[in-house]
Amino acid sequence: MASSSIAQLLGTQLPLIQAPMAGAQGSAMAVAVSNAGALGSLPCAMLTPDAMRAELTAIQAATGGKPYNVNFFCHHVPVPSPQREADWRQALAPYYAEFGIDPAGIAAGAGRNPFSAEAAAVLEEFKPAVVSFHFGLPADDLLARVRAWGAKVLCSATTVDEARWLAARGVDAIIAQGLEAGGHRGHFLSPDLTRQMGTFALLPQLVKAVDVPVIAAGGIADADGVRAAMALGAAGVQVGTAYLLCPEATISAPHRLVLSGKIGAAHLHTALTNLFTGRPARGIMNRLMRELGPLGDVAPEFPMATAAIAPLRAKAESQGSGDFSPLWSGQNASGCKPIPAAELTRELAAGFSARS
Amino acid sequence: MASSSIAQLLGTQLPLIQAPMAGAQGSAMAVAVSNAGALGSLPCAMLTPDAMRAELTAIQAATGGKPYNVNFFCHHVPVPSPQREADWRQALAPYYAEFGIDPAGIAAGAGRNPFSAEAAAVLEEFKPAVVSFHFGLPADDLLARVRAWGAKVLCSATTVDEARWLAARGVDAIIAQGLEAGGHRGHFLSPDLTRQMGTFALLPQLVKAVDVPVIAAGGIADADGVRAAMALGAAGVQVGTAYLLCPEATISAPHRLVLSGKIGAAHLHTALTNLFTGRPARGIMNRLMRELGPLGDVAPEFPMATAAIAPLRAKAESQGSGDFSPLWSGQNASGCKPIPAAELTRELAAGFSARS
C-alpha cells in the first residue's frame, strides 16, 4: 500500500492523522493540523450537538474547505446500576471526606455519548470529508447517513478479528491501535486485554490480514517513528500524544506540567485504567490509580464512572493537582514539545521522505 | 548508532542476534545462525555444567571460531516455601486426578539455575565472544570472570530505569525487550507489569536515554520488522519467535503444531503467564492458562512453579496435547516458517539493506 494512497483517500497532502483526543483538544488543534497538510480531527464524544455545531463552524471557516476528521465513540449506553454506582461512591468516600465534598450533591450522568441520529443531523450540515469511529461502528442506518454525503469512514481495530470485522463492513481504512497508544483502548469484540498487542506486532499482522489500508497508531512520536510504521506496511500514521504539549491542546495545567517533565520522573509511567470512565484507557499513573489499582471491578460500566470522579478532579485541579484527573498519554511521550501543532506536523512529515 | 557498530562489537557480519530460547533450542540452532553470519545463541538456564560443556564443544567444532552468544538467567534463588508449594499442588489437584498422577511422587526442584561459579568455570574453557544475561546481571565477581577473557556483555532492559542501571555497570550493549517478545519478561528492577512497554515506545526511549548501543527485541518477524527497528534507532535486532518453526528448534510437537497454524486460530492469542515457572512469560493461550487465569498468586516464586507442572505436561504431550505446556511465542508469529535457520537468517538480513 503506497503512502500516497491514504493521502489520496483522505484528500490531504500527507498520510498523517492527528489523533482525536476528547477532552484534550477542540477545533483549534484540528484547524492547525488540517491547514498544515495533514488531517486534523475533532473528537465529538463529549460535545453536545450545539457545541459540535460551533466547533464545526469554526473549523470550516478556518480551513477553507480542506479535509478534516470528526470522531465518535460507538459504545452501547448501559442501563445505570444503582448498586454499582453506590459501590463506586463508597470506594471514593475517603476522598470526598478529604476534600470536603458532599456526595449527595453529585449528579449522576454519562459524560460521553455514542454516535447518534442527533449527531448525524449536525454532520449533515457540514459534510466532513472523514468520519472515524472508536469501539466499533454505529448501526447500519446511522452509518448509511454518514456515507450518503461521501464521507470516508475509518475505525480503530486492536486485533486481527476486529480488522476483519471492519473490512467486511466496508470501512475505507483501519486504524491499527497498538497497546502503546494513549487514551481509550478501541477494542470492541472482546474485553480480554491479553488480546491487545504492541504496534510492532499488531500493525504487520493487520496489513497481512485485510485488503483495506491500515493506519498505524500507538508509540509514534517523531519522524523516525513515522518511518518505522511505514516500513511495517502502514498506509499512513495517526499521532496523538506528541500533540499534547502544543498550545492548541486544552489539557489541564497539571496534565501539561507532568507531560513537560517538570514534575515526577523524566520518563512517564503510564498504565491502562478504567477508573476515570469505566473502560480501559492509557494515562499517566497518578494517586487515584495507585491507591485503587488502575484496573478493577470497582468502577461502573463505561461511561458511568466519570460523574462520581468529576468533583474530585475539579477540586484537585483547582489546587494544581492531577491526582484525580485522567492524564491520558501513550507510552512514548518523548515527542511532546511545546511548539505549534503546524510545526509538529511538519516535523512528523519528514518521516515520509527518505532519510537525508 | 550505525548498524555496522554492533556487528563490529559482536564480531559478526550482521547486526542480528538469534534470541536464546531455553527449552526451545540448543547448539544446532546456534551453529546454523552463527555460520550464516549472525550471532547464534545457546540458552544455558536449563543446562547442567556437563550438558553446557557438550553443547559448547559442538558449537565450537561446527562454527570454526565464529562468534556465538551464551545466555544465562540472573535470578535470586528463592527459599522454597512449603506452604506455597502445597497451595500450588492443591490448585493442580483436579488435573493430577484427571491424568491419574500421584502428586506424592512429584519431585520438587528449581528447573532453572542462575549464572554461577560452576557455569563461569565451564565458560572459561570455551571463552565465548558474547555472554548475555536476563533478569539483570550476576554478582560483580562473576561478571569480572566473564570480562576476563574479553567477552562482550549484553543484558535485557524493559524500562528506561533498567537501561540506565545496566549502562552504569558497563554492559557493552542493551537489549530493549518490548512487551511483544515471547518467553520470560526480563524486568529486574520492578515487578510492576504496567511498566512494560511495547517495542515502538521502549526502543526509541532507550536509544535516547543511554549511550550504549541498543538492540531491538519484541515483535520483529521479518525484514520489514528489521527495517522498522533500525528506523527507530536500534543498533541491531534480536529475533526469537520467527526461528521456532525451523528444523533446528527443539519445541514439542504440540507447540510446533499450534505455531504452524494447523490447529486453533490462524492468529495466535498469547498472554503473559507465570503459571509455568513463577515469572511472567509470554506464551500461546492454552487450557491451563484459561482455566487458572494466566497471571496470579497461585504459582510459587520463580522458578519453583515448574516442578509441579512437569508430570502434567509430560502426560499431555504424550497424548499430543499442549494444554499444560509453556507454548512460548511472541505476539507476532507471522514470521514463523519451516525453513532452515540459515535461510531465515538470510531473509531477515535483507532488512539491513535499503529496500529494493
Interface residues (C-beta under 8 A of the other chain):
Chain A: T159 V160 D161 G178 L179 E180 T194 R195 M197 G198 T199 F200 A201 L202 P204 Q205 K208 A209 G218 G219 I220 A221 D222 D224 G225 R227 A228 A229 A231 L232 G233 A266 H267 H269 T270 A271 L272 M285 P294 G330 Q331 N332 S334
Chain B: T159 V160 D161 G178 L179 E180 T194 R195 M197 G198 T199 F200 A201 L202 P204 Q205 K208 A209 G218 G219 I220 A221 D222 D224 G225 R227 A228 A229 A231 L232 G233 A266 H267 H269 T270 A271 L272 M285 P294 G330 Q331 N332 S334
